Amino acid sequence: MQYGKDDVTRWDFGNPGRARPGLQRFSAMLPVTEDQFVTLGEGDTPLHATSRLAKYLGLENLYVKDESRNPTHSYKDRLSAVAVSYAKKVGAPAVATASSGNAGASLAAYAARAGLPCVVASMKGAAGPMVSQIRKLGAHLILMEDKTQRWPFLAEAAKRYGWFITSPYSAPVIGSTPIGIEGYKTIAYEIYQDLGRVPDWIALPVCYGDALAGIHQGFVDLKDSGTTSRIPRFLAAEAHGSLARAMSSGSERVDAVTAEYETLASSVGAPQSAYQALMALRQSEGVAVKITNEGLLELQELVGSLEGLFFELASVMPFAAVRQLRKQRVVASDDLVVCLATASGLKDIDKSTREWAEIPINRQPQEELLEAAKSAAQQTLARLSNVPSDAAT
Ligand SMILES: Cc1ncc(COP(=O)(O)O)c(C=O)c1O
């Protein structure tokens, strides 16, 4: 291959555009200074413009903020980077978290990077790849029989040993450490920088509502500083619907709901969200929708095959929520929508793998194989060039 050497000499190697990448460049708005940052290169995740997925959902402008591109492959790295930097700054002897997987894996990585011990209290039924990730990263992992045992254990550890706890550890849930939630503001800053405008909607999976509260605050920061004139509406996709119920009842409290089924999206399985998530939804004139297991695996595969993006089942829920609200015409076709894909599809691959994954060893002659592969390629091309819209017109 030959390339023009003039192109290379025109590049300015001596003057990189960003001295400090990632979250550190926003440290003026974070509780740790640039120099105190414990970093693994988090943040600056891509914002993909989609075409085929947008068409399927009946949208002119659909973007996907791909948080699987963080160091431990989930958005939790933004929380962990800030929380661990702060824990180190204040001299905490260890960090600890309750976690169904992502938060634990992320905290384990940042603790190791900071040279701090990390304890993760998880539970029976946590997704296998995340459990392995936590162990490989050197954390002390406890699997509780009953997940409600995790918070009293952490509360006692905080009192007795002075550990810095990053997750919630008291009931009713008040969310993760507010220090770490500050890190999620950077998602708002990055989206605004990349788009050059405020989206109409941000759709995201919601459990306790940490990301929702943090991103909302990020947009409020931009508005308060006069950078923007409005904030986006938030679309909360939740498994059990505690926010949806509080929104429709007009309540000031988010009461726990009864989990009526076991969600495949195990990362967002808690039946109660936090107060600040409700406030963020109300202030943004947002909407909360309950997303069940129905069609979730198919949607995961659709997103993957239409756009080349493979996300954890929890991270597929915002697409389902947008589909639902497009059908109800709450989201309009010309609204600019950003879906926050919080984690990689490799994280819960044990829960999302279906039986068809077992491909029999080939015994066909090569000619037949070539014919079958060619016809599969033609079918794929036809499918990709003619994506049907599933939305209201
Ligand atoms: C992949 C993923 N997405 C979304 C969430 C939602 O959490 P929260 O609403 O507290 O930000 C979680 C929580 O653990 C998660 O692991």
The ligand as an SDF file (V2000), in Angstrom:
LIG
                    3D

 16 16  0  0  0  0  0  0  0  0999 V2000
  -25.1410   -2.0930   33.2100 C   0  0  0  0  0  0  0  0  0  0  0  0
  -25.9540   -1.2740   34.1550 C   0  0  0  0  0  0  0  0  0  0  0  0
  -26.7940   -0.3710   33.6470 N   0  0  0  0  0  0  0  0  0  0  0  0
  -27.5550    0.3960   34.4590 C   0  0  0  0  0  0  0  0  0  0  0  0
  -27.5110    0.2870   35.8340 C   0  0  0  0  0  0  0  0  0  0  0  0
  -28.4080    1.2140   36.6220 C   0  0  0  0  0  0  0  0  0  0  0  0
  -27.9390    1.7140   37.8170 O   0  0  0  0  0  0  0  0  0  0  0  0
  -28.2310    3.1960   38.3520 P   0  0  0  0  0  0  0  0  0  0  0  0
  -29.6530    3.5290   37.9830 O   0  0  0  0  0  0  0  0  0  0  0  0
  -28.0800    3.1290   39.8240 O   0  0  0  0  0  0  0  0  0  0  0  0
  -27.2520    4.1010   37.7110 O   0  0  0  0  0  0  0  0  0  0  0  0
  -26.6380   -0.6520   36.4150 C   0  0  0  0  0  0  0  0  0  0  0  0
  -26.5470   -0.8160   37.8770 C   0  0  0  0  0  0  0  0  0  0  0  0
  -25.8170   -1.5220   38.4370 O   0  0  0  0  0  0  0  0  0  0  0  0
  -25.8280   -1.4330   35.5450 C   0  0  0  0  0  0  0  0  0  0  0  0
  -24.9330   -2.3130   36.0320 O   0  0  0  0  0  0  0  0  0  0  0  0
  1  2  1  0
  2  3  1  0
  2 15  2  0
  3  4  2  0
  4  5  1  0
  5  6  1  0
  5 12  2  0
  6  7  1  0
  7  8  1  0
  8  9  2  0
  8 10  1  0
  8 11  1  0
 12 13  1  0
 12 15  1  0
 13 14  2  0
 15 16  1  0
M  END
$$$$
